[in-house]
């Protein structure tokens, strides 16, 4: 069966020809192909203004990103074979770089599946669908996942704001099998109990895996402060590696409860302590009481979710880094990260430079980190590269 055509305005095909997958509503030739002629999730053959085919996309006429390319083929059949082939390709990459089944299996556009993120926790899959195009085909996706991976359970983790923008429900469900009473994963030699249904995002953050391994290499003998600690992903490898003490600070009591369980699980409960607090308040109090730490991990959630929030978010990152440096001991190490796409690596670089100068400290970068290989970066899609991390050595002024 033929699919309807979606025409672009003149000269609006350049980004797609360079490799990007997104089409914005103001790029559509609405006279030749009115968006109101499509229902959310419909497939369309995308054509340049001169009629040359660009590929097959799914459409949501109600969204700013109104279409996303699934293939450069103009007559794609988005059925079981399509999903199985993309999943098998993604799986082959992960099995090449990881020896255990704990990783992000699908990273949206980078794996040719825009609108889809899947994290693998052993034989449990946490699936986050953020677009109507994938939502409309979730039953086909579910069958493909069962066929390719034979999991014990699949959760559709739907509680995110992107689904609201696409007009989708936000109730998370166990779509296949049954979740075990206790789900434990491994990362860098540490074990973690996770809560998919009630946790943030998919239930875990695999993206900092490589930076956490670097942290463990230099944590021995140090007093570590883990800010925005969530369930202890940075804290546990620090303690296992021989940190003298680790303090986890987070505003979520439920996250800290899981962190406490993870400390016990890894046999380091005697060296890990927990503070249920707003991070800004904790840092101000630590400064007033002159409490100092040898190593500080500053890994906040995305503080700039939309471009229009840039200025406010930039200021929040600046204040956090400035406060953290004020409670860092002499010859200490600050690990400063940002997962906000709209805060560039250059922005974070400048925040650290200016914060160090402002309090008259000599700050140098000794390492840099980013997302692991299960979060592959598509060079044609800047949005797939979002994570940046600086390991900073901080000493007295020269």
C-alpha positions as CSV (number, residue, x, y, z in Angstrom):
1,X,0.0,0.0,0.0
2,X,1.3,3.4,-1.0
3,X,1.9,6.0,1.7
4,X,1.0,9.8,1.5
5,X,3.6,12.3,0.5
6,X,5.1,15.1,2.7
7,X,6.7,17.9,0.7
8,X,9.3,20.2,2.1
9,X,9.7,23.9,1.2
10,X,12.4,25.0,-1.1
11,X,15.9,24.6,0.4
12,X,14.6,22.9,3.5
13,X,16.2,19.5,2.6
14,X,19.8,20.4,3.3
15,X,19.9,19.2,6.9
16,X,18.3,15.9,6.0
17,X,20.8,15.4,3.1
18,X,23.6,16.0,5.6
19,X,22.3,13.1,7.7
20,X,19.9,14.6,10.3
21,X,16.5,12.9,10.8
22,X,14.3,15.7,12.1
23,X,11.7,17.8,10.1
24,X,10.2,20.9,11.7
25,X,6.6,22.0,11.1
26,X,7.8,25.3,9.5
27,X,9.8,23.4,6.9
28,X,6.7,21.7,5.4
29,X,5.1,22.9,2.2
30,X,1.6,23.0,3.7
31,X,-0.1,23.9,0.4
32,X,1.1,20.7,-1.3
33,X,0.9,18.5,1.8
34,X,-1.2,20.0,4.6
35,X,-0.2,18.7,8.0
36,X,-3.8,18.4,9.1
37,X,-4.1,15.6,6.6
38,X,-2.0,13.4,8.8
39,X,-2.9,11.7,12.0
40,X,-0.2,11.3,14.8
41,X,2.0,8.4,13.9
42,X,1.2,8.2,10.2
43,X,4.0,7.2,7.8
44,X,4.8,9.5,5.0
45,X,7.2,9.6,2.0
46,X,9.3,12.7,2.4
47,X,10.0,14.7,-0.8
48,X,12.2,17.7,-1.4
49,X,10.6,20.7,-3.1
50,X,11.7,19.4,-6.5
51,X,10.0,16.0,-5.8
52,X,13.1,14.0,-5.2
53,X,12.5,11.4,-2.5
54,X,14.4,11.8,0.8
55,X,13.0,8.8,2.7
56,X,10.2,7.6,4.9
57,X,9.2,9.3,8.2
58,X,6.5,9.1,10.7
59,X,4.5,12.3,11.3
60,X,2.9,14.1,14.2
61,X,1.1,17.2,12.9
62,X,0.7,18.5,16.5
63,X,4.4,18.6,17.4
64,X,7.2,21.1,16.6
65,X,9.3,18.3,15.3
66,X,6.5,17.1,13.0
67,X,8.3,14.3,11.3
68,X,11.3,12.0,11.9
69,X,13.0,9.9,9.2
70,X,13.1,6.2,9.8
71,X,14.9,5.3,6.6
72,X,16.3,6.8,3.5
73,X,14.2,4.4,1.6
74,X,11.1,6.1,0.2
75,X,8.8,3.1,0.6
76,X,9.7,1.6,4.0
77,X,7.4,-1.0,5.5
78,X,7.7,-0.3,9.2
79,X,6.8,-3.8,10.4
80,X,8.3,-6.6,12.4
81,X,11.4,-7.0,10.2
82,X,12.3,-3.3,10.4
83,X,12.3,-3.4,14.2
84,X,14.1,-6.7,14.4
85,X,16.9,-5.6,12.1
86,X,17.4,-2.3,13.9
87,X,17.4,-4.1,17.3
88,X,19.8,-6.8,16.1
89,X,22.2,-4.1,14.8
90,X,22.1,-2.2,18.1
91,X,22.5,-5.4,20.1
92,X,25.6,-6.5,18.1
93,X,27.3,-3.1,18.9
94,X,26.6,-3.5,22.6
95,X,27.8,-7.1,22.7
96,X,31.0,-6.0,21.1
97,X,31.9,-3.4,23.8
98,X,30.3,-4.9,26.9
99,X,30.7,-8.4,28.4
100,X,27.6,-8.3,30.6
101,X,24.0,-7.4,29.6
102,X,23.8,-4.1,31.4
103,X,23.7,-1.2,29.0
104,X,21.6,1.2,26.9
105,X,20.4,-1.1,24.1
106,X,18.8,1.6,21.9
107,X,19.7,5.3,21.9
108,X,17.1,6.8,19.7
109,X,18.3,8.5,16.5
110,X,21.9,7.1,16.8
111,X,20.4,3.6,16.4
112,X,18.0,4.5,13.7
113,X,15.0,4.4,16.0
114,X,14.1,8.1,16.7
115,X,11.7,8.4,19.6
116,X,12.9,5.2,21.3
117,X,15.2,4.5,24.2
118,X,15.7,1.0,25.7
119,X,17.9,0.2,28.7
120,X,18.8,-3.4,29.4
121,X,19.0,-4.6,33.0
122,X,20.0,-8.3,32.5
123,X,16.8,-10.0,31.3
124,X,14.6,-6.9,32.1
125,X,14.1,-4.2,29.5
126,X,13.0,-0.6,30.4
127,X,11.5,1.0,27.3
128,X,10.9,4.7,26.9
129,X,8.8,5.8,23.9
130,X,8.6,9.5,23.4
131,X,6.8,9.9,20.0
132,X,3.4,9.0,18.5
133,X,5.2,7.3,15.6
134,X,6.8,4.6,17.9
135,X,3.8,4.5,20.2
136,X,1.5,3.6,17.3
137,X,3.8,0.6,16.6
138,X,4.6,-0.5,20.2
139,X,2.9,-3.9,19.8
140,X,5.2,-4.6,16.8
141,X,8.2,-3.4,18.8
142,X,7.2,-5.5,21.8
143,X,7.0,-8.6,19.7
144,X,10.4,-7.9,18.1
145,X,12.0,-7.4,21.5
146,X,10.6,-10.7,22.7
147,X,11.9,-12.4,19.5
148,X,15.4,-10.9,19.6
149,X,16.1,-11.0,23.4
150,X,13.6,-13.3,25.1
151,X,13.4,-11.1,28.2
152,X,11.8,-12.0,31.5
153,X,10.0,-8.6,31.6
154,X,9.5,-5.5,29.6
155,X,8.4,-2.2,31.1
156,X,7.0,0.8,29.2
157,X,8.4,3.7,31.2
158,X,6.0,6.4,30.2
159,X,6.4,9.1,32.8
160,X,8.2,11.8,30.9
161,X,7.4,15.2,29.6
162,X,8.3,14.5,26.0
163,X,5.3,12.1,25.8
164,X,3.1,15.0,27.0
165,X,4.3,17.1,24.1
166,X,3.3,14.4,21.7
167,X,-0.1,14.0,23.3
168,X,0.6,10.5,24.8
169,X,-0.4,9.1,28.2
170,X,2.2,9.0,31.0
171,X,1.3,5.9,32.9
172,X,4.1,3.3,33.1
173,X,3.2,-0.3,32.7
174,X,4.7,-3.8,32.8
175,X,3.9,-4.7,29.2
176,X,5.4,-8.2,29.2
177,X,6.3,-10.8,31.8
178,X,6.7,-9.9,35.5
179,X,9.2,-7.7,37.2
180,X,11.3,-9.5,39.9
181,X,10.8,-8.4,43.4
182,X,14.4,-7.2,43.5
183,X,16.3,-6.1,40.4
184,X,20.1,-5.8,40.7
185,X,22.5,-4.7,38.0
186,X,26.3,-4.4,37.7
187,X,28.5,-1.6,36.6
188,X,32.3,-1.2,36.9
189,X,32.4,-4.0,39.5
190,X,29.7,-2.5,41.7
191,X,26.2,-3.8,42.2
192,X,23.1,-1.7,42.3
193,X,19.5,-2.4,43.2
194,X,17.3,-0.3,40.9
195,X,13.6,0.6,40.8
196,X,12.3,1.0,37.2
197,X,8.7,1.9,37.9
198,X,9.4,4.6,40.5
199,X,12.9,5.7,39.5
200,X,13.9,8.6,37.3
201,X,14.1,8.2,33.5
202,X,14.4,4.5,32.7
203,X,15.5,3.7,36.3
204,X,19.2,4.1,35.8
205,X,21.8,6.3,34.1
206,X,24.3,4.3,32.2
207,X,25.8,7.3,30.3
208,X,28.5,8.1,32.9
209,X,29.9,4.6,33.1
210,X,33.4,5.5,31.7
211,X,33.7,8.6,33.9
212,X,32.7,6.5,37.0
213,X,35.5,4.1,36.2
214,X,38.0,7.0,36.0
215,X,36.7,8.2,39.4
216,X,37.3,4.9,41.0
217,X,40.8,4.9,39.8
218,X,41.6,8.1,41.9
219,X,39.3,7.9,44.8
220,X,41.4,5.8,47.2
221,X,42.1,7.6,50.5
222,X,39.9,10.6,49.8
223,X,36.8,12.1,51.4
224,X,34.3,12.2,48.6
225,X,31.2,14.3,48.3
226,X,28.6,13.0,45.8
227,X,26.1,15.8,45.0
228,X,22.8,14.9,43.3
229,X,23.8,11.3,44.2
230,X,20.5,9.6,43.2
231,X,21.0,5.9,44.1
232,X,24.8,6.1,44.5
233,X,26.2,5.4,41.0
234,X,29.3,7.5,41.7
235,X,29.4,6.9,45.4
236,X,29.6,3.1,45.5
237,X,32.6,2.7,43.1
238,X,34.4,5.4,45.2
239,X,33.8,3.5,48.4
240,X,34.7,0.2,46.9
241,X,38.0,1.7,45.5
242,X,39.0,2.7,49.0
243,X,37.7,6.2,49.7
244,X,38.0,7.1,53.4
245,X,34.4,8.3,53.5
246,X,31.6,9.2,51.0
247,X,28.7,11.6,51.5
248,X,25.7,11.2,49.3
249,X,23.5,14.3,49.0
250,X,20.1,14.2,47.2
251,X,16.7,15.8,47.5
252,X,14.9,12.5,47.0
253,X,14.5,10.4,50.2
254,X,13.4,7.3,48.1
255,X,16.6,7.6,46.0
256,X,18.7,7.8,49.1
257,X,16.9,4.8,50.6
258,X,18.0,2.8,47.5
259,X,21.5,4.2,47.9
260,X,21.6,3.0,51.5
261,X,20.6,-0.5,50.2
262,X,23.3,-0.3,47.6
263,X,25.9,0.6,50.2
264,X,25.0,-2.6,52.1
265,X,24.9,-4.6,48.9
266,X,28.5,-3.6,48.2
267,X,29.7,-4.0,51.7
268,X,30.7,-0.3,52.2
269,X,27.9,0.9,54.5
270,X,30.5,1.8,57.2
271,X,32.1,4.4,54.9
272,X,29.0,5.9,53.2
273,X,26.7,8.5,54.8
274,X,23.6,10.2,53.4
275,X,22.1,13.7,53.5
276,X,18.6,14.4,52.4
277,X,18.9,18.0,51.4
278,X,18.7,20.5,48.6
279,X,22.2,20.6,47.1
280,X,22.4,24.4,47.2
281,X,21.5,24.5,50.8
282,X,23.9,21.7,51.7
283,X,26.8,23.5,50.0
284,X,26.0,26.8,51.7
285,X,25.9,25.1,55.1
286,X,29.1,23.2,54.5
287,X,30.8,26.5,53.6
288,X,29.6,28.2,56.7
289,X,30.7,25.2,58.9
290,X,34.0,25.0,56.9
291,X,33.6,21.4,56.0
292,X,36.0,20.4,53.2
293,X,36.1,17.4,50.9
294,X,39.0,16.0,48.9
295,X,36.9,15.0,45.9
296,X,33.5,16.4,44.8
297,X,31.2,14.9,42.2
298,X,28.8,17.5,40.7
299,X,26.5,15.7,38.4
300,X,23.1,17.5,38.4
301,X,20.0,16.7,36.4
302,X,19.5,18.7,33.2
303,X,19.1,22.3,34.4
304,X,18.5,23.6,30.8
305,X,15.7,21.5,29.3
306,X,14.7,24.1,26.6
307,X,16.7,26.7,24.8
308,X,14.6,29.5,26.3
309,X,15.8,28.3,29.8
310,X,19.4,28.8,28.9
311,X,20.3,31.9,30.9
312,X,18.6,30.7,34.1
313,X,20.1,27.3,33.7
314,X,23.6,28.7,33.0
315,X,23.4,30.7,36.2
316,X,22.4,27.6,38.2
317,X,25.4,25.7,36.8
318,X,27.7,28.6,37.6
319,X,26.4,28.9,41.2
320,X,26.8,25.1,41.8
321,X,30.3,25.0,40.6
322,X,31.3,28.1,42.5
323,X,29.8,26.7,45.7
324,X,31.4,23.3,45.2
325,X,34.9,24.8,44.7
326,X,34.5,26.7,48.0
327,X,34.2,23.4,50.0
328,X,36.9,21.6,48.1
329,X,40.1,20.9,50.1
330,X,43.5,22.0,49.1
331,X,44.8,19.9,46.1
332,X,41.3,18.5,45.7
333,X,39.5,17.2,42.6
334,X,36.2,18.4,41.3
335,X,34.4,16.3,38.8
336,X,31.9,18.6,37.1
337,X,29.3,17.3,34.6
338,X,26.3,18.5,32.6
339,X,23.7,16.4,30.7
340,X,22.1,19.6,29.3
341,X,22.4,19.6,25.5
342,X,21.9,23.4,25.5
343,X,25.0,23.9,27.8
344,X,27.9,23.3,25.5
345,X,31.3,21.9,26.5
346,X,32.6,25.4,26.0
347,X,30.1,26.8,28.4
348,X,31.0,24.4,31.1
349,X,34.7,25.0,30.4
350,X,34.1,28.8,30.9
351,X,32.1,28.3,34.1
352,X,34.9,26.3,35.6
353,X,37.6,28.8,34.5
354,X,35.7,31.8,35.9
355,X,34.7,30.0,39.1
356,X,38.3,29.1,39.8
357,X,39.6,32.6,39.1
358,X,36.8,34.1,41.2
359,X,37.9,32.4,44.4
360,X,41.6,32.6,43.5
361,X,42.3,28.9,42.9
362,X,44.5,27.3,40.3
363,X,42.2,25.0,38.3
364,X,43.4,22.6,35.6
365,X,41.7,19.9,33.6
366,X,43.3,16.5,34.1
367,X,40.7,14.4,32.2
368,X,37.5,14.8,30.3
369,X,34.6,12.4,29.8
370,X,31.4,11.9,27.9
371,X,28.8,9.3,27.2
372,X,29.8,5.7,26.9
373,X,29.6,3.6,23.7
374,X,26.1,2.5,24.4
375,X,25.1,6.1,23.8
376,X,26.7,6.4,20.4
377,X,27.0,9.9,18.8
378,X,25.7,10.5,15.3
379,X,28.0,13.1,13.8
380,X,25.1,14.5,11.7
381,X,22.8,14.9,14.7
382,X,24.4,17.2,17.3
383,X,21.5,16.4,19.8
384,X,22.9,12.9,20.2
385,X,26.0,14.4,21.9
386,X,24.8,15.9,25.2
387,X,27.1,14.7,28.0
388,X,30.2,16.5,29.1
389,X,32.5,15.9,32.1
390,X,35.6,17.7,33.4
391,X,38.0,16.2,36.0
392,X,39.6,19.3,37.6
393,X,42.6,19.5,39.8
394,X,42.3,22.5,42.1
395,X,45.1,24.0,44.1
396,X,46.1,27.2,45.7
397,X,46.7,30.2,43.5
398,X,50.0,30.3,41.7
